[in-house]
Amino acid sequence: MIHGHIGRRTLLVGATAVALGAATGAATGTAQAAEVSPLWREFTRTPVTHPQIPCVGRSGYRGGATRFPRPRVVADVTDHGAVPDGTTDCAPAINRAIAAAGRAGGGTVTIPPGTFRIDGLIRIGDSNVVLRGAGSGRTTLYATKSLTELIGPYGSRYGGDKSSWSWAGGLIWLAPRARWDSLVAAVRSRAWPFEGWTGNKRDEWTTLTAVAPARRGDRTVTVTDPRGLRPGRLVLLRLADDPAHTLLQHMAGGGPGPASYVWDDKTKLLSYVPYEWPVRVTRVHGRRVTLERPLPLDVRPEWDPRLTTHVPELTGSGVEGLTLEAVQTPQSPHLLDKGYNGVVLQCAYDCWVDDVTVRHVDNGFGLVAASACTLRGTRVAGRGSHHPYFCREGSHDNLIEDFTIEERTVPAPAGTQLHGINVEGLSSHNVWSRGEMRMGTFDSHRGLPFANVRTDITVNNDGRHGGDASAGPLFGARFTHWNIRVTNGRAGLMKIDGLAPYSATVGLNTVTEFDQTDVPDFTGDLHSRLELYGTTDAVRPRNLYEAQRALLR
């Protein structure tokens, strides 16, 4: 949004200067002369409604805040019995300290330097609680058991013999207390749950008000009844699909291709709707309600648009400055993970992870029905993982920046799978920025994710995407890959002008197709753009997210 007397031209110059001033070292070859992208110039004229590039400048904790809060220290884990000797089970003591902080209304729980063995998982279930180590190189939690051992086997709600620990749950698990309790109870009773904002059966919500028609990019909507709304309240925008699947078509950009696509047999995809988008209310003036972020989609009467309640959220909580190292076991066969998982944020809003490394994990960092969260300075290391990062179950507006996926330390066992930075399940407006991927890929995992950005990333593109055919398309509209350096020259899931509708590939070095090769889900003209192809670090702005953030402030 443009504020006060500052003009759009001034902001454009400032935003471009931010990008032009960034470091320009290339990962492959020699950096070419800088060139401002014509697509960027277009975007600055229509930043919230551009047809190919999504508006993600407000993604992340508190709209992309560069600093996280530092609440007062209320407990140290050693005061509750934790001992950094590497042999004493410290999980009960750490959880006691975290619970004490929750009872106090929030605060920071510190973990001093050393190695703390944990034979159980670590839970943050109360808002405004921060677990802070002395730094990822100084504080280590050594985890000896998997989620299968600690909670039990977790099957798939879609049937088969898969383990849902392959994409859910963490040995450090941030989720609202009541939501976590209900999830675990469902797993132990083998009633495999939905994992999002409206409960295990998606029935834990009530209508606050109907919403009048509005357009993608609007921040103010008209409601029928504003009495249940107030500034600061977190609500869900709920959009149901109609029999013609026009909501899903809209997520894919609309037009002949999505209109002719066969949606009815995509049973897993159809289970993901209604679309649920959490957002805070910032102003209520009569029946006019202003939201903290622009609408991600149109709001149309045929989709029965409502603002609703949801399960209580976790907010203002974080994990900082530690390494979670799992006992080293062989990586499990694909989809049979035991749950040596890292850090997961679930039903969390405005939460964060900062300076955290996970090692020897099945799955690294997870966003499950999490929104407006930031993962900064995170690293996945060790013997190799299935999903180094996963973003699913309708996760929106998250920021993953300054991230690293290290090369595996042991060869991959037969029958295992490596993905990379994953997004699926109608997740939208998520950003991966300033990354180094020494293995993996840009794993769009079907489930019609849309309007996501990967920018300023170096990748050895040796992973493979996944996704059941019943989960539908790999890409919805407005995916953008911006300034990507592919060290092994493989095109798959990097160059997406032939795969993703209404999307953009900008500033990519020359790549060729080999290994997993995909065909587009939609027929006809995809209206996708390709710019500055065959260049390395030539596009300006260099980092699309940072430039958008500067433009929109």
VMD Tcl script that draws the C-alpha trace (Angstrom):
set ca {
  {0.00 0.00 0.00}
  {1.27 3.51 -0.81}
  {1.17 5.76 2.24}
  {1.24 9.52 2.72}
  {2.97 11.77 0.19}
  {5.50 9.19 -1.02}
  {4.90 8.56 -4.71}
  {4.98 5.25 -6.54}
  {8.02 6.33 -8.56}
  {9.96 7.04 -5.37}
  {9.08 3.65 -3.98}
  {9.96 1.91 -7.22}
  {13.37 3.56 -7.26}
  {13.90 2.58 -3.62}
  {12.76 -1.00 -4.15}
  {14.94 -1.40 -7.21}
  {17.89 0.08 -5.34}
  {17.45 -2.51 -2.61}
  {17.75 -5.27 -5.19}
  {20.54 -3.63 -7.17}
  {22.53 -3.12 -3.99}
  {22.45 -6.82 -3.09}
  {25.51 -9.00 -3.46}
  {25.88 -10.33 -7.01}
  {28.23 -13.32 -6.66}
  {27.17 -16.07 -9.06}
  {27.04 -19.75 -8.21}
  {27.64 -20.92 -11.76}
  {29.60 -19.18 -14.45}
  {30.11 -15.44 -14.54}
  {27.42 -12.94 -13.65}
  {26.18 -11.00 -16.68}
  {25.40 -7.31 -16.85}
  {22.42 -6.42 -14.69}
  {19.11 -5.91 -16.45}
  {15.88 -4.70 -14.90}
  {13.11 -7.12 -15.81}
  {10.21 -5.78 -17.89}
  {7.97 -8.02 -15.76}
  {9.16 -6.17 -12.67}
  {8.27 -2.83 -14.26}
  {4.81 -4.24 -15.04}
  {4.41 -5.52 -11.50}
  {5.10 -2.11 -9.97}
  {2.11 -0.74 -11.87}
  {-0.30 -3.47 -10.64}
  {1.39 -5.01 -7.60}
  {-1.60 -6.79 -6.09}
  {-3.30 -7.96 -9.29}
  {-0.52 -8.79 -11.71}
  {-1.57 -11.81 -13.82}
  {1.71 -13.74 -13.52}
  {3.51 -12.56 -10.37}
  {1.85 -12.92 -6.95}
  {1.94 -10.17 -4.34}
  {4.07 -11.67 -1.55}
  {5.73 -8.59 -0.08}
  {3.81 -9.04 3.18}
  {4.50 -12.75 3.61}
  {6.05 -13.91 6.85}
  {5.79 -13.07 10.54}
  {4.05 -9.73 11.11}
  {4.00 -8.93 7.42}
  {7.69 -9.71 6.93}
  {9.13 -8.12 10.05}
  {12.94 -8.24 10.07}
  {13.16 -8.62 13.85}
  {11.46 -11.08 16.14}
  {10.32 -10.10 19.64}
  {12.45 -10.94 22.65}
  {10.05 -11.58 25.54}
  {11.45 -11.61 29.05}
  {13.13 -14.77 30.26}
  {10.80 -16.65 32.60}
  {12.56 -20.02 32.88}
  {15.77 -21.88 32.19}
  {15.47 -25.58 31.49}
  {18.23 -26.42 33.97}
  {16.10 -24.95 36.75}
  {13.52 -27.64 35.92}
  {16.01 -30.52 35.96}
  {17.60 -30.55 32.49}
  {21.25 -31.63 32.50}
  {23.55 -31.10 29.48}
  {25.36 -34.40 29.87}
  {24.06 -36.09 26.71}
  {22.70 -39.06 28.67}
  {19.90 -37.78 30.95}
  {16.44 -37.61 29.35}
  {15.73 -33.86 29.46}
  {12.45 -33.82 27.53}
  {10.27 -33.77 30.69}
  {12.30 -30.91 32.18}
  {12.22 -28.86 28.96}
  {8.47 -29.38 28.64}
  {7.95 -28.40 32.29}
  {9.81 -25.15 31.65}
  {7.75 -24.48 28.52}
  {4.50 -25.21 30.37}
  {5.53 -22.84 33.17}
  {6.09 -20.10 30.60}
  {2.64 -20.78 29.17}
  {1.02 -20.52 32.60}
  {2.84 -17.20 33.10}
  {1.19 -15.82 29.97}
  {4.29 -16.22 27.82}
  {7.99 -15.51 27.94}
  {11.31 -16.98 26.92}
  {12.61 -20.37 28.03}
  {16.40 -20.58 27.71}
  {18.57 -23.62 27.04}
  {22.26 -23.11 27.81}
  {25.11 -24.51 25.70}
  {25.61 -28.26 25.72}
  {23.96 -31.47 24.53}
  {20.59 -32.33 26.06}
  {19.22 -35.79 25.36}
  {15.47 -35.94 24.73}
  {13.60 -39.26 24.75}
  {10.30 -37.48 24.06}
  {9.08 -34.71 21.81}
  {9.17 -31.02 22.74}
  {5.84 -29.19 22.62}
  {5.02 -25.49 22.48}
  {1.28 -25.26 22.92}
  {0.79 -21.77 24.37}
  {1.06 -18.44 22.59}
  {3.90 -15.99 23.21}
  {6.32 -18.71 24.38}
  {9.82 -18.71 22.90}
  {12.29 -21.59 23.29}
  {15.78 -20.16 22.89}
  {19.09 -21.99 22.82}
  {22.53 -20.42 22.90}
  {22.92 -20.79 19.12}
  {22.65 -23.62 16.61}
  {26.36 -24.32 17.02}
  {26.22 -24.39 20.83}
  {22.94 -25.95 22.02}
  {21.96 -29.42 20.82}
  {18.85 -31.47 21.56}
  {19.70 -35.11 20.86}
  {16.49 -36.99 20.01}
  {16.51 -40.75 20.49}
  {12.97 -41.78 19.50}
  {10.64 -41.37 16.53}
  {7.05 -40.16 16.50}
  {5.97 -43.73 15.76}
  {7.53 -44.79 19.08}
  {6.26 -41.77 21.00}
  {2.71 -41.49 19.64}
  {2.08 -44.55 17.49}
  {1.68 -45.44 13.82}
  {-0.06 -42.75 11.78}
  {-1.83 -44.00 8.67}
  {-3.16 -41.95 5.80}
  {-6.73 -40.67 5.74}
  {-6.71 -41.57 2.04}
  {-6.03 -45.26 2.64}
  {-3.16 -47.55 1.81}
  {-0.20 -48.47 4.00}
  {1.53 -45.08 3.98}
  {2.83 -43.41 7.12}
  {1.59 -39.86 7.63}
  {4.75 -39.22 9.66}
  {6.20 -38.88 6.15}
  {4.68 -35.39 6.00}
  {3.35 -34.52 9.46}
  {4.53 -33.91 13.00}
  {7.81 -32.85 14.53}
  {10.05 -33.72 17.45}
  {9.77 -30.01 18.19}
  {6.09 -29.35 17.57}
  {4.46 -25.93 17.79}
  {0.66 -26.25 17.81}
  {-2.18 -24.98 20.02}
  {-2.48 -27.23 23.04}
  {-6.08 -28.34 22.43}
  {-5.44 -28.92 18.73}
  {-2.38 -31.06 19.44}
  {-4.26 -33.10 22.04}
  {-7.09 -33.81 19.62}
  {-4.68 -34.77 16.82}
  {-2.78 -37.21 19.01}
  {-6.01 -38.72 20.35}
  {-7.20 -39.25 16.77}
  {-3.93 -40.89 15.74}
  {-3.94 -43.22 18.72}
  {-7.53 -44.22 17.99}
  {-6.65 -44.73 14.30}
  {-9.24 -42.15 13.22}
  {-6.84 -40.45 10.79}
  {-7.64 -36.73 11.01}
  {-7.65 -33.65 8.89}
  {-4.89 -31.47 10.32}
  {-6.03 -27.90 9.74}
  {-7.83 -24.95 11.26}
  {-11.28 -26.54 11.60}
  {-10.55 -29.74 13.48}
  {-10.10 -33.41 12.77}
  {-13.37 -33.61 10.80}
  {-13.34 -29.99 9.52}
  {-16.46 -29.21 11.51}
  {-15.09 -27.02 14.32}
  {-16.17 -23.64 12.98}
  {-19.10 -21.27 13.01}
  {-20.04 -18.48 10.65}
  {-19.25 -14.95 11.77}
  {-20.65 -13.22 8.70}
  {-21.23 -13.55 5.00}
  {-18.96 -11.54 2.69}
  {-20.06 -9.51 -0.32}
  {-18.33 -9.98 -3.71}
  {-14.79 -8.62 -3.91}
  {-11.75 -8.89 -6.16}
  {-8.36 -10.45 -5.69}
  {-6.07 -7.78 -4.23}
  {-8.77 -5.98 -2.25}
  {-7.97 -5.38 1.42}
  {-11.36 -4.03 2.43}
  {-14.50 -6.14 2.13}
  {-18.16 -5.56 2.91}
  {-19.79 -7.99 5.34}
  {-23.38 -8.69 6.29}
  {-22.90 -8.57 10.07}
  {-19.76 -7.01 11.61}
  {-20.72 -7.58 15.25}
  {-18.36 -10.53 15.77}
  {-15.38 -8.73 14.26}
  {-12.82 -6.47 15.91}
  {-9.33 -5.21 15.06}
  {-6.74 -7.85 15.85}
  {-9.09 -10.82 15.59}
  {-7.90 -13.74 13.48}
  {-10.63 -15.09 11.21}
  {-10.87 -17.59 8.38}
  {-12.04 -16.59 4.93}
  {-13.89 -19.69 3.77}
  {-14.59 -20.31 0.07}
  {-16.50 -23.43 -0.99}
  {-16.28 -24.83 -4.51}
  {-19.34 -25.20 -6.73}
  {-20.39 -28.19 -8.87}
  {-18.61 -26.75 -11.92}
  {-15.40 -26.34 -9.88}
  {-15.10 -22.69 -10.80}
  {-13.15 -21.99 -7.58}
  {-10.46 -24.49 -8.60}
  {-10.48 -23.07 -12.12}
  {-9.96 -19.59 -10.64}
  {-6.97 -20.82 -8.61}
  {-5.52 -22.12 -11.89}
  {-5.97 -18.77 -13.61}
  {-9.21 -19.48 -15.45}
  {-9.72 -19.76 -19.18}
  {-10.15 -22.71 -21.58}
  {-7.44 -24.95 -20.09}
  {-8.77 -25.09 -16.52}
  {-12.35 -25.11 -17.84}
  {-11.69 -28.30 -19.85}
  {-9.63 -30.01 -17.14}
  {-11.28 -33.05 -15.51}
  {-11.68 -32.14 -11.84}
  {-14.34 -34.60 -10.67}
  {-12.02 -37.61 -10.36}
  {-9.36 -35.70 -8.38}
  {-10.72 -36.99 -5.07}
  {-7.79 -35.97 -2.90}
  {-7.81 -32.44 -4.33}
  {-11.56 -32.14 -3.80}
  {-11.07 -33.05 -0.13}
  {-8.91 -29.91 0.27}
  {-11.81 -27.51 -0.34}
  {-13.33 -25.40 1.10}
  {-10.33 -23.12 0.86}
  {-9.49 -21.63 4.26}
  {-7.36 -18.51 4.52}
  {-6.53 -17.12 7.98}
  {-6.12 -13.36 8.25}
  {-6.28 -10.69 10.94}
  {-8.85 -7.92 10.90}
  {-7.21 -4.49 11.15}
  {-10.24 -2.15 11.00}
  {-14.01 -2.33 11.24}
  {-15.99 0.67 10.02}
  {-19.67 -0.10 9.80}
  {-19.98 -3.05 7.47}
  {-16.58 -2.34 5.88}
  {-13.82 -4.57 7.21}
  {-10.12 -4.10 6.41}
  {-7.77 -7.09 6.43}
  {-4.03 -7.08 7.02}
  {-3.29 -8.72 3.66}
  {-4.86 -8.43 0.20}
  {-7.37 -11.06 -0.79}
  {-5.57 -14.00 -2.45}
  {-8.58 -14.80 -4.67}
  {-11.79 -13.26 -5.89}
  {-14.77 -13.54 -3.57}
  {-17.81 -14.64 -5.56}
  {-21.37 -15.47 -4.41}
  {-21.27 -18.97 -5.96}
  {-18.52 -19.90 -3.49}
  {-20.61 -19.10 -0.40}
  {-17.96 -16.72 1.00}
  {-17.88 -16.35 4.78}
  {-15.66 -15.20 7.59}
  {-15.68 -17.95 10.22}
  {-14.20 -19.00 13.52}
  {-11.56 -21.72 13.84}
  {-9.68 -23.64 16.50}
  {-7.71 -21.29 18.81}
  {-4.46 -20.34 17.12}
  {-0.89 -20.43 18.36}
  {0.63 -16.98 17.89}
  {3.74 -15.10 18.94}
  {5.75 -18.27 19.65}
  {9.11 -19.32 18.29}
  {12.15 -21.58 18.46}
  {15.63 -20.11 18.23}
  {19.31 -20.91 18.42}
  {19.61 -24.69 18.62}
  {20.32 -27.90 16.74}
  {17.92 -30.83 16.84}
  {19.89 -33.98 16.07}
  {18.07 -37.28 15.73}
  {19.80 -40.55 16.48}
  {21.22 -41.66 13.15}
  {19.12 -44.39 11.56}
  {18.86 -45.42 7.90}
  {16.37 -43.38 5.91}
  {13.08 -45.30 5.58}
  {11.56 -46.46 2.30}
  {9.42 -43.85 0.56}
  {6.20 -42.99 2.45}
  {7.10 -45.25 5.38}
  {8.89 -42.68 7.54}
  {8.98 -43.42 11.25}
  {8.86 -39.76 12.21}
  {12.37 -38.68 13.11}
  {11.12 -35.24 12.08}
  {12.46 -31.79 12.87}
  {10.43 -28.66 13.67}
  {6.77 -28.31 12.69}
  {4.44 -25.33 13.01}
  {0.74 -26.28 12.90}
  {-2.32 -24.05 13.22}
  {0.22 -21.33 13.95}
  {0.00 -17.68 12.91}
  {2.73 -15.06 13.36}
  {5.24 -17.59 14.73}
  {8.86 -18.17 13.76}
  {11.95 -20.39 13.72}
  {15.37 -18.69 13.72}
  {18.92 -20.12 13.61}
  {17.88 -23.76 13.90}
  {19.60 -26.78 12.34}
  {18.10 -30.26 12.09}
  {20.29 -33.30 11.46}
  {19.62 -36.94 10.53}
  {15.87 -36.32 10.19}
  {13.22 -37.99 8.06}
  {11.60 -34.61 7.42}
  {13.13 -31.27 8.31}
  {10.92 -28.20 8.78}
  {7.15 -28.34 8.32}
  {4.33 -25.85 7.85}
  {0.99 -27.60 8.33}
  {-2.04 -25.29 8.18}
  {0.40 -22.60 9.29}
  {0.28 -19.02 8.02}
  {2.18 -15.75 8.34}
  {5.20 -17.52 9.85}
  {8.91 -17.00 9.16}
  {11.67 -19.61 9.06}
  {15.00 -17.80 8.99}
  {18.53 -19.17 9.06}
  {17.44 -22.81 9.05}
  {19.51 -25.75 7.88}
  {18.86 -29.42 7.10}
  {21.93 -31.64 7.43}
  {23.03 -35.22 8.01}
  {22.14 -38.55 6.47}
  {19.50 -37.28 4.05}
  {15.78 -36.65 4.37}
  {12.51 -37.23 2.54}
  {11.13 -33.67 2.77}
  {13.79 -31.20 3.90}
  {10.97 -28.60 3.96}
  {7.25 -29.24 3.61}
  {4.39 -26.75 3.27}
  {0.93 -28.27 3.12}
  {-2.66 -28.52 4.38}
  {-3.48 -24.96 3.30}
  {-0.44 -23.04 4.55}
  {-0.32 -19.45 3.35}
  {1.78 -16.27 3.46}
  {4.88 -17.89 4.98}
  {8.50 -16.85 4.45}
  {11.45 -19.26 4.40}
  {14.67 -17.28 3.99}
  {18.42 -17.85 4.34}
  {17.92 -21.60 4.27}
  {20.36 -24.40 3.47}
  {19.91 -28.03 2.49}
  {23.28 -29.71 2.87}
  {24.48 -32.63 0.78}
  {23.68 -35.93 2.45}
  {26.48 -37.53 4.46}
  {25.64 -41.13 3.49}
  {24.38 -42.60 0.20}
  {20.60 -42.78 -0.21}
  {19.29 -46.29 0.57}
  {17.37 -48.05 -2.18}
  {13.66 -47.25 -2.27}
  {13.95 -43.86 -0.59}
  {12.95 -40.53 -2.08}
  {14.26 -36.96 -1.90}
  {12.00 -33.99 -2.59}
  {13.27 -30.57 -1.51}
  {11.30 -27.41 -0.80}
  {7.77 -28.74 -0.94}
  {4.46 -26.95 -1.41}
  {1.05 -28.58 -1.90}
  {-2.56 -28.72 -0.78}
  {-3.91 -25.31 -2.00}
  {-1.07 -23.54 -0.16}
  {-0.52 -20.01 -1.47}
  {1.65 -16.88 -1.23}
  {4.59 -18.68 0.37}
  {8.14 -17.50 -0.36}
  {11.49 -19.31 -0.39}
  {14.25 -16.70 -0.53}
  {18.07 -16.69 -0.42}
  {18.59 -20.42 -0.32}
  {21.37 -22.89 -0.97}
  {20.16 -26.34 -1.94}
  {23.04 -28.75 -2.34}
  {20.45 -31.40 -3.16}
  {16.70 -31.57 -3.77}
  {14.29 -29.79 -6.07}
  {11.43 -27.27 -6.12}
  {8.85 -29.84 -5.13}
  {5.42 -28.69 -6.25}
  {3.68 -31.77 -4.94}
  {0.32 -31.53 -6.73}
  {-2.75 -30.40 -4.80}
  {-2.98 -27.16 -6.84}
  {-0.67 -24.88 -4.85}
  {-0.79 -21.40 -6.35}
  {0.84 -17.96 -6.13}
  {4.12 -19.09 -4.56}
  {7.60 -17.61 -5.11}
  {11.13 -19.08 -5.15}
  {13.78 -16.40 -5.50}
  {17.56 -15.98 -5.28}
  {18.30 -19.68 -4.79}
  {21.20 -21.89 -5.86}
  {20.15 -25.51 -6.39}
  {21.77 -28.77 -7.38}
  {18.55 -30.04 -8.92}
  {18.74 -33.76 -8.15}
  {15.43 -34.37 -6.32}
  {12.07 -35.48 -7.63}
  {8.61 -34.13 -7.01}
  {5.83 -36.31 -5.66}
  {2.07 -36.19 -5.44}
  {-0.77 -38.61 -6.06}
  {-2.57 -38.20 -9.40}
  {-5.84 -37.79 -7.49}
  {-4.38 -34.62 -5.94}
  {-4.69 -32.82 -9.27}
  {-2.39 -30.27 -10.89}
  {1.22 -29.57 -9.98}
  {0.73 -25.82 -10.28}
  {-2.02 -23.27 -10.02}
  {-1.60 -19.74 -11.29}
  {1.05 -17.15 -10.41}
  {4.03 -19.28 -9.51}
  {7.25 -17.31 -9.95}
  {10.83 -18.56 -10.13}
  {13.11 -15.49 -10.03}
  {16.90 -15.50 -10.16}
  {17.53 -19.23 -9.86}
  {20.99 -20.75 -10.33}
  {20.86 -24.44 -11.27}
  {24.31 -25.95 -10.82}
  {23.68 -29.25 -12.64}
  {21.72 -27.80 -15.56}
  {18.53 -29.83 -15.03}
  {15.33 -28.08 -16.09}
  {12.73 -30.09 -14.15}
  {10.57 -27.85 -11.93}
  {12.95 -24.91 -12.44}
  {11.89 -23.71 -15.90}
  {8.12 -23.71 -15.57}
  {6.91 -21.65 -18.54}
  {5.71 -24.87 -20.16}
  {4.07 -26.25 -17.01}
  {2.52 -23.57 -14.79}
  {-0.40 -21.40 -15.93}
  {-0.16 -17.61 -15.67}
  {3.31 -17.90 -14.14}
  {6.83 -16.54 -14.65}
  {10.38 -17.88 -14.94}
  {12.80 -14.95 -14.77}
  {16.60 -15.00 -14.60}
  {17.43 -18.70 -14.98}
  {20.65 -20.13 -16.42}
  {20.42 -22.51 -19.39}
  {18.93 -25.87 -18.40}
  {17.87 -29.05 -20.22}
  {15.29 -31.75 -19.52}
  {16.47 -35.01 -18.03}
  {15.37 -37.48 -15.34}
  {11.77 -36.69 -14.24}
  {10.09 -34.87 -17.12}
  {6.55 -33.49 -16.74}
  {3.81 -32.46 -19.13}
  {1.43 -29.58 -18.43}
  {-1.82 -30.37 -16.66}
  {-3.74 -27.78 -18.68}
  {-4.18 -27.61 -22.43}
  {-3.73 -24.58 -24.65}
  {-1.90 -21.34 -23.99}
  {-0.61 -21.29 -20.42}
  {-0.04 -17.50 -20.52}
  {3.26 -18.10 -18.76}
  {6.25 -15.78 -19.17}
  {9.96 -16.49 -19.65}
  {12.48 -13.67 -19.26}
  {16.26 -13.39 -19.10}
  {16.61 -17.11 -19.74}
  {20.19 -18.28 -20.12}
  {21.56 -15.69 -17.70}
  {23.14 -15.99 -14.27}
  {22.51 -13.31 -11.64}
  {21.62 -10.83 -14.37}
  {18.03 -10.02 -13.43}
  {17.28 -6.96 -11.35}
  {15.84 -6.80 -8.82}
  {17.90 -9.78 -7.75}
  {15.48 -10.88 -5.01}
  {11.80 -10.57 -5.91}
  {10.53 -10.83 -2.33}
  {12.84 -8.14 -0.97}
  {11.97 -5.80 -3.82}
  {8.24 -6.34 -3.29}
  {8.63 -5.77 0.42}
  {10.36 -2.45 -0.22}
  {7.73 -1.45 -2.78}
  {4.76 -2.20 -0.53}
  {6.06 -0.49 2.62}
}
mol new
graphics top color blue
foreach p $ca { graphics top sphere $p radius 0.5 }
foreach p [lrange $ca 0 end-1] q [lrange $ca 1 end] { graphics top cylinder $p $q radius 0.2 }
display resetview
